[in-house]
Amino acid sequence: MINPKKILVFTACYNEKENIGKLIFKIKENLPESEILIIDDNSPDQTKKVINNLKDSISKLYLIVREEKLGLDTAHKLAYDFAINNNYDYLITMDADLSHDPKELTNFVKNLEKNPFVIGSRYIVGGKCEMKGTRLMMSKIGNLVIKFFSKIDCNEFTTSYRGFNIKKLKNFHLNNVKETGYSFFMGTLFELRKQNFNIKEIPITFADREKGISKIPRLEIFRTMKNLFNYVLKK
């Protein structure tokens, strides 16, 4: 009999009380064997109350509340530490706003059996991005530019829907990623490639959020490009 894998699904949130409960239920519905970690940066809308109210009915639901808004990169690094320290086999990360479909979690688990790192891609065959207008154009162009200058054979650099096979990623840690903010997601692939880990893309559908407000600053695309060119110059 094959030993079942210990799986942690993680999301970071800030003012997601309208989405977080539905996300938790959908994760458990599609991957009931998983455990869930949520890091909340002390959301003013009291997201943590929704999560705490679900703890009695949802098994192995963990919540870390930080005192202030400390950023996505530090939240993901903390989650990676949590996964290592609690001996998880797989860590799967995703957005809290329901833009990532929990129905795709089983495909992540399947692909993590043989791969150290799996990323959900909107821009490969079978993938789909439901953003429209300028947002869609900037996303597509941004990922193409990153691929061209980084020379990494990957079509998706900026989504947070990704999986880590902790046992296979020897000597790797997100703490080594120097890029911050949303550039952190791009920087993670830079660090993986630096250590010669295989990057496996699987198709996902990215949905536009229905409730709440996007947290991505308008200037983030320019910060990302700056970090990309800094990476290229240092190679």
Protein Blocks (a to p, Z undefined) as FASTA:
>chain_A
ZZddddddddddehilkmmmmmmmmmmmmmmmbccddddehiaklmmmmmmmmmmmmghi
acdddfbdebjklmmmmmmmmmmmnopabdcdddfkopacfklmmmmmmmmmmpcbdcdd
fkbghiacfbehjllmmmmmmmmmmmmmnopacfbfkbcbdcddfklmghiafklpmbgc
jllmmmmmmmmmmnopacddddddddddfedcdfbdfklmmmmmmmmmmmmmmZZ
